[in-house]
Every structure is written in C-alpha cells, then in structure tokens.
C-alpha cells in the first residue's frame, strides 16, 4: 500500500513522467546540457509551468464543482447557523473551498457583512480564502511533501480562526464603513443545477481563474528558474538561510508589496528552499504575497477604517512570522 501511494504521489502530483519528458525535450531537441545553468533553467521553467497548469485546471474544476452546491447565499445561510468560535471555524473552513486571491475575496466579505454576519466570522473567511485552499494543499504536496502541505493548511486555518476570534472580541464593528452594512447579498432561491450546468460552471471557473493568474504563474516560475540556476547558493543562505534569525522577517516584508496568487509564488518558494533558504522563510514569503499584498490592502481600506485595517494587518503579519519561525525551528521534522 505504501509503495502504491508513493508511486501515485510521484506520478500524479510530482509528475515524474513529465519531468522525464521535459528532460528529453531539453537534451534531445534543444541540445542543452541539463547540468548547465541555461539547460537547468529551461527545464525548470517548462516543467513547472506545464505541471502547475495541469494541476490548476484539474483542481479548480473539481473545487468549482463542489462550489456549485454552495453559492454565496447558501454559504451565508450556513454561517448564520453558528455563533462564537464555531462560526469562526466554519468561516475559515469555507474559505478553504474558495480558490480566490485576496482581492477576489473582498466582495464576498462585503456581501457577508452586509447580510448581517459578525465581522469576526467574515474576517476568518477573508484570511483563509487566499491563504489556504484545497489547491494550495495539493500544489504544496506536489512540490514539497504531504507533511509540509497538511501542516501549512492546518496552521493557516488556525491563524484565520484566531484572527477572526480576536477581531470579534475587540468589537470593532464601528470600524467598518457604513455602506457595507447596506450592501445586502441577494437572497436567491436554491437552484438545482443539472449535470451539464455544473460542468459548464466548473469549466467557466477554470477559464476565468487561469485568465487571471497565468501571467503571475509565468513570472513566478521565471523568477524561480532564475533563483534555482543563476543565483549562487551562498548568497541565498547568507540572507535567507535557516540559521539567520531575521530571514523570516525579511521574507515577510519583501512579500507584502507584491501581488500574486499562491500558484505564482510556489515556484519561487521551491527555488528558495532548494538554494538553502529556510522552509519557514520561503513559506512566510509566499503567505505575505498571497494574504497581505498591497493591492488587497488598498481594496480592503475602501470597506474598513484604518484602526481595523491596522488590526487585521498586525494579526496576519504576526501570524505569518510565527508560522515561518515554527517551520524553520522544526524543519528536520518535515523532511
């Protein structure tokens, strides 16, 4: 059974077959030496781009099929049945079913808040949606391993629950812009979609998300290829090595001004780790880019006031830094 799981993991997630095919392409068709910087970069770029798009298409289609049973009004109704910590947990878990970037999650945040849900619950959703989803679980497993992927998702959900709970306890409802509470989500009748309609919905979701993220994937993989093959290992370890106490802080600060989905940042994290950066350092960079990007903070400022924005930013930043140091401290356990 163990051998079967290992084979499935290598061939379906890591796509060893694709790795070998691209190697033949680089060596036999392009005539490049895989040991050279150029050959290694070309292989890294082609292999990672194809692998990510295959996984992305399959995962988003599957997740969208599940989402077709949970439109926003139904999600709101589910969340409305829970209170307290349980509501924050459900909000965070529902956020894992939405493969959206931080900016895409904000309209749902407005809808949920306008529908009367506690802001703590909506913040749990807002934190978990871009940070941890089913797609990130599979992609992390394909690049690193299942232990790292499951731990990352678990810690991300915990951060979302604790962040939303703390915001609830601070009673910061007055720090939400007044228009949000009047933006009621439409109450639609439950619609039973046909099999064909669910297929079309899932296909359209894949098309829409790929259209929004393809450029970030190409840029991310390109940066990853450059780090992996052109930047000397001693430079990475000197700045972001696991033994550097400040590496997680640097990675978090560098990641905040950027904007990309997790699909575009994973290849960079993969390359950083392969060059000697701490695992927690690479993941902190990835989390900062996806959850605290400058564009999403600007959009969020349109719906909440500075004190609440600062509270949200502080909670998520502190959580990311703690998670980063935790991964670095126990990195040998994740190998």
N, C-alpha and C positions, 0 to 999 in steps of 0.2 A: 504493500500500500504506500509506503514511504517513497519507494522508487517511482511509483506511478505519479504521485503528487509532484515529486522533483522533476520528472520528465514534462508534465503538463506545465509546471511553472516556467521551465526553461524554454519550452517551445511556444506556449500560448502567450505568456506575459513578457518574458525577456526576448522572445522571438529569435532564438539562436539560429533558426533556419534563415531568417532574413539577414542576420549578421554575416553568415557564411556566404549568402548570395551577393551581398554588397561587397564583401571582400574579393570575390571572383570578379565582380564588375570593376573594382578599383585596380586590381592587379592585372587581369587579363585584357580588359577593354581599354582602360585608361593608361595602362602601363606604368602605374605608380607603385612605389615600394611602400608597403604598409608601415614599415619601420621609420619612414621619413616623416617629417612634420607635415608636408603637403598631403602625402598619402593618408596619414592618420586623420588629418582634418577633414579631407573629402569623405572618408569612410564614416567618421563620427557624424558629419552633417547629414549625409544621405540616409544612413541607418536610423538615426534618431528622428528625423523628420517623418520618414515613412512609418516608423513604429508608433510615434505619437499620434499621427493622423488616423492610423488603423484603430488604435485603442480608443481614441477620442470618438470616432464615428460609432463604434460598437457600444461604448459606454453611454454616450449621450442618447443614442436611440433607445437603449434599454431603460435608462433613467427617465426619459421623457414618456415612455410607455407607462411607467409607474405613475408619473406625474399626471397623466391624463385622467387618472382616477381621483386626483387631489387638486382641483382648480383652486385659485386664491380664496374664493368664498367658502369652500369646503374646509380649507386649511384654517381659515379664521374661525369657523364653527367648531373645529376640533380643539383649537387652542382655547376657545371660550369656555370649554367644559372643565378646564383645570385652573387651579389657583396656586399661589405660593411657589415653592421650589419645584413642584411637579410641573407647573406651567412653564417654568424656565427650561426644565429638562426637555419637555416636549417641543418647545420652540427651537432649542438648539438641535434636537434630532431632526426636526422637519427642515431645518436649514441645511442639513447634510444631503437632503434629497433634491436640492436646487442647485444645479451646476452653473451658478451665475457669478460674475465678478462683483466686486463691492459696489460699483456704480449701478449695476442692474438690480441689486437687491434693495436699493433705496426706495424706488416706487412701491415695492411691496411693504416696506417699513411704513411708508406714509399711509397705505391702504389699511394695514393692520391697526395702526394707531388711530386713524380716523374712524375705524369700526368699533373702537372702544376697548381694545386690548391694552393691558398695562404696558407702560413703556419698557419696563424691565424685560418682559417677555419678548417684545419686538426687538430689543437690543440683543437678546440671546440669539434670536434668529439672524439678526444683521451681522453678528460676529461670526457665527458658524457657517453661514452661507458661502462666503468667498474663501474661507479658511480651510474648511474640511467638508468634503463631499465624497460620494462614492467613487467618483472619477479619480480624485486625488489618492484614495486608498489603493486602487488598482495600479495607478501610474507609479506611486511610490514603491509598491511591491515589485513592479517590473524593473525599476532602476536599482533599488537597494534590496530589501527583503521584507517578508511579511511582518517580522517583529518590529522593525522600524515603522512600517506603514500603519500597523494597528496602534502602536504607542502614540504616534503622531496624531492620529484621528481621535483617540481617547483623550489626550491632553488638550486638543483643540476644542472638543465638546465640553470638557471641564472648564476651560477658560471662558467659553461662551455662557455656560450656566452661572459661574461665579460672577462674571462681569454683569450679566443681566440682573442677578440677585442683588448685587451691591447697588446698582443704579436704582432698583426698586426700593431698597432700604433708605436711600438718600432722598426719596420723594421729590424728584426733580421734574415733575410734570409741567410746572410753570416755565421750564426752560425749553419747552417745545413750542415752535412758532404756532400762533393761534390758528392759522389757516389749515394746519394739518388735521385738527380735530373736526373740521367741517368737510374734509375730503373723504366722505363715506364711500366705502367699497360697495360696488353694486351687488345686490343680492339676487343672484341668478338661480333659477330653478335647476335642480340637479338634472343633468342631461346624460342619457345613456348613449355613449358613442358606440358606433359599430366598429367591428374589427378593422374595416377599411379606413374609417375616420381616425382611429388611433394610429394606424400605420402612417397616414398622411401627416398627422400631428407630429409624430416622432421624427419623420423624415424632415419636416419643415424646421423642427428644433435643431436637428443636426446641421442643416444648411445654414440656419441663422447664426448658430454659435461658431461654426467653422468660419463663416464670413467675418465674424467679429474678432476672432483670435488668430487667424492664420499668419498674419504679419508678425504678431508677437512671438509665435512659435518659431518662425524663421529667424527672427532676430535673436531670440533666446538660444536656439540651437547654434546659430553662428557664433555668438559670444562664448557658448560652452565649448565649441570646437577650437576657438582661439585660445581659451584658457587651458584646454586639455593638451594642446600640442605646441603652442608657441610661447606661453609664459613659463619661465623656469620655475621648477618646484620650490626652490629655496626662497623665491620672492613671495609665493603664496603662504608658505609656512612661517615666514618672517612676520607677516602682517596678520594672517588669519589662522595660524597654527593652533592646535588644540591646547598647547601649553601657554598661550597668550591670554592673560586674564581679560583683556579688553577686546578680544576678537568678536565676541557676540555683540557687544555694544557698537563696534564699528560696522558690522554687517547690518544691524538693525537700522542705524542712522543712514547708511548708504542706500538701503532698500526703500525707505519712505518716499523720497521724491519720485521714484519710478512708478510706472503703471503697467501691469501685465497680469494675465491670468496665471494660475498655477501651472498651466500647460507650457507656458513660455519660460517660467523660472526654474522648472525642474531640471532641464538640461544644464543650466548654469550651476545649480546645486550639485549635480552629479559630477561635473568637471572640477568644481572646487574641492570636493571630497577626494577625488582621485589624485589631486595635486597636493594633498596634505592638509587641507583646511579641516577644522573640527566639524564633525557631523552636526552638532548643535549650532555651530556658526553658520553653516550652509542653510540649515532649515530656518534659522532666525531671519536670514536674508530673504528667503522665499516667503515666509509669513509676513514680513514687513511690506514687501511689494504687493502681496495679494490683499492684505487686510487693512493696511494703513497708507495706501497710495495717495499722493497729493490730490489727484482729481476727485477721488471719492470723498476726501475730507472737505474739499470745496463744495461738492454737491450736498454733503451732509449739513454743512453750515447753513444752507438755504432753508433747512427744515428744523434745525435746533439752534439754540442760542449758545454763545461762547462758553459759559460755565459747563453746560452738559457736553459740549464738544470736547472741551479740555478733559473732563472726567472720562469720557469714552476713550480718548486718545491715551490718557495716562494708564487706564486699566489694561488696555490691549497691549500697549508698549511694554509695560511691566510684565505682563503675562508672557509675551514673546521672549523677552530677555530671560525670564526664569526657565522657560521651556528649553531655550537654547543652552543655558548652562547645565540643565539637567541632562540633556542628551550628551553634552561633552563630558560630564562627570561620569556617566555610565556607558561611555561609548563602547568599551570592550564587551559589555553585556549584549549589545545589539549586533555584534559581528556573527 
